[in-house]
């Protein structure tokens, strides 16, 4: 087979793989997802999370988005970022069992739902070319889970309702309507103690090493000084030797 045909086949294969990747990305992006900008929110802290909602119906636009927060998360505070043409309503509910936060605060009422509703002319347009992002800032986040799951409901102007509430199984296979999920980072301070211990050990070890070096340098200085004294004494003794008598040459009588 000629080199031209080899390169041609390679190009076709690369284009095919690329197209498949783009298609896969398009399918994945059609889901309602929970995302963050920058670092992941930490356990026990506060964080900003946004829900990306794409429209999927060819002949109907999205007019309402609901996001549920599990009561056991005990999230006591939540704010929404204003979106022109949309209203946001936050629901707080009493908890059957108080939730104790990482700081020791008992939460008796927690945020359980956020609903965004489009005003006339502000829907996510019909078709598959538009999406909207709905952002919240919430906390304190739970410290006893590794991720937050936010079941969501998407309502279209023709009355169709799609629930994004299926948990992803342990094998990682994505369900048809997965619930939006955000992973939590370790609580601040989890790694600080180990880092501080290592720094302290390093600092404590430094004087021992410096002391050993100083002793060697001090000893070497003493030796050099002694040699200098010896050389100076020899020079003085030579300068004090008597000069030869006039008319005589050393070594001749």
N, C-alpha and C positions, 0 to 999 in steps of 0.2 A: 504494500500500500504506500502511496506517495506521501511525502511530508505535508503537502497541501491538503490532502484528504484527512490526515490525522488531525491537523489544526482545525479543519472545518467541523469535524465530528466533535472535537472538544468544545468548540464554541457553541454548537447546538446543545450539548449536554449542559454547559454552564447556564445558558439562557433558560433551559427547562427547569433546572434547579432553582434559579432565581425567581422564575414565575411562580413556582410552587411555594416558595417562601413568602412572596408577596401575597399570594392567595391565602396562605395560612394566617398571615398577619391580619389580613382583612377580616377573616372569619373571627379571629380572637378579639379584634377591636370592636366587634359588633355587640359584645357583652357589656353590661353595666359593670364597671370596675371601680374599686377604691384605690386611690393612689396618694403619694406624698411627693412634695418637692424637697429635695435635699435629703438629709439624714432621716432614718426611720424614727418615729416617736418612741419614747422610752417608757418602760413599765413604771407605773406610779407617777408619771409626769403628765404634762399637757402637750398636745400636738395638733397640728393642722392636717386635715385629711380632705381630699376632694373626690367626688364621685363623678366619673365621666359617663355620660348617658348618650349613646348614639341612637338615632332614629332608624328603625328597621322596616317600617311599613311603607309600601310604595304609594299608597293613596291616603295616608293619615299621618298627622304630626303628633308629637308627644306634648301633652298638656299638663301632666301631673307626674311627680316623682316622689315616692315615699321611701324613707329609709328607717328601719327599725334598729334600736339599740337594746341589747339584751339587758334585762333588769339586774342580772347578777354581776354585770360589769360595774355597776354602782357609779356611773358617770354623773356627777352632780351638777356640772356646769357645761353649757354648750352655746356657742354663738355661730351665727350664719353670716357668710359674706354676701352683701347685697348684689343682686343680679337685676339689671334693668328689665322691667316687664314681668318680673316674677315676684311672688310673695312667699315668705317662709313662715311656717308655724311650728313651734317647738312644743312638744308635749312632755310634761313631767308627771310621773306617777309615784305614789307612795309604795315603798317596798315592804313586802311581807316580812322579810328578815333584813335588818340593817346590814350594810356592808361597811367594813372597817378598812380604811385606806392604809397605804404604806406609812403615812405619817401619824396614824392612830385616830384619825377623824372618823366618826361614825356618820355614814350617809343613810338618811331615812327616806329621802325622795331622790329619784334619779331620772334622767332624761331617757325616754323610751321610744320616741318617734320624732322625726322631722319630715314635714311635708312641704314641698315646693309646688306652687300652682301658677300656671302661665296666665297672664292677663291677655285680653283680646289682641291678636296680632303679634304675640311674643312666643308662640309655640316653637318647638324644635321642628323644623319644616319636614314635610312628608318626603319620602325617598330615603336614600342612604348616603347623602352627601354632607349632612350636618350633625353636630353633636353639641352638648352643653356640659359645662362643669359646675357642680354644686359643692361649694367648699364650707367646711365647718372647722371650728377650733374648739376642742373639748378636753375635759379632764376633771379630776385626776383619772388617768387610765388605770385599769386593773394591773396589779403586780403579780397575779397568780396565773396568767395565761401568756402564751407565746404569740398569739395573734388575735385580732378582733374580726368577728364575722358580722356583716351588716346585710341582712335580708332586705331586698328592695322590691318595690312594685312600680312598674311603668304603665301609665295609662295613656291611651291614644284618644284623639278627638272623636273617633268613630265608636268609642266605647270598649275597644279591645283592651284587656288587662294582661300584662305579662309579669309573672312573679320570678324574680331572680333570688331564689332561696335554697337552692340545692347545695348541700355541703360537698366538698371535694373529698373523695374516699382516700384512704391511706395509701393506695397504690398510685395516686396522682392522676388517675384518669379523669379528665374534665367532664362533668355532667352537662346536660343540654342547657340548663339555666343555672349556672353556678352563682352562689351568693358572693358578693364583693368581700374581699378579705384584705386586711393590712397586717403585716407582721410587726411585732414590737421588738425594739432593741433592749438590751440589758439595762437595768436600772442604773442611773448614775452612781458611781462610787463602788460598783462591784469589782472593778479592776484596780481601783486607786490604792487599796491597802497593799496589794502585791507589788505595785510599782513603787510605793513609798518604802517598803521593806527592802527592795532591791537597791534603791538609791541610798538608803541609810547604810546598808552593808558595804556598798561601794565606798561611801564617804568614810566609814570607820576603817576600812582596809587601807585607805590612802595614806594616813599618817604613818603606819607601820612601814610601808614601802618607802616613803620619803625619809623616815628616820634611818633606815638601813643605808640608803644612798648617802645621806648626810654624814654618817659615820665613816663610810668608805672615803668620801671626799676629804673629811677631816684628817683621817690617817694619812692620806696621800699628801695633804698639805704639810703635815708635820715632817714627813720624810723629805719633801722638797726643801723645807726650811732648814732641816739639819744639813742637807747637802750644801745649801747656800752658805751656812755658817762655816762649814769645813773649807769651802773654796776661799771665803774671805780671810780666814785665819792663815791659810797657806800664803796668800798674797802679802799679808802683813809681815810674816816671818821672812819672806824673800826680800822685802824692802829694807829690813833691818840688818842684812848680812853686810860686813865691812867691805869697803871698796879696796881694790888691789893697789899696793904701794906704787909710787911713780917710778918709772923706769924698769918695772918688772912686769913680766907677762906671766899669767897663771900657767903653771905647768913647766916653767923654765927656771932654773936656779942660776 
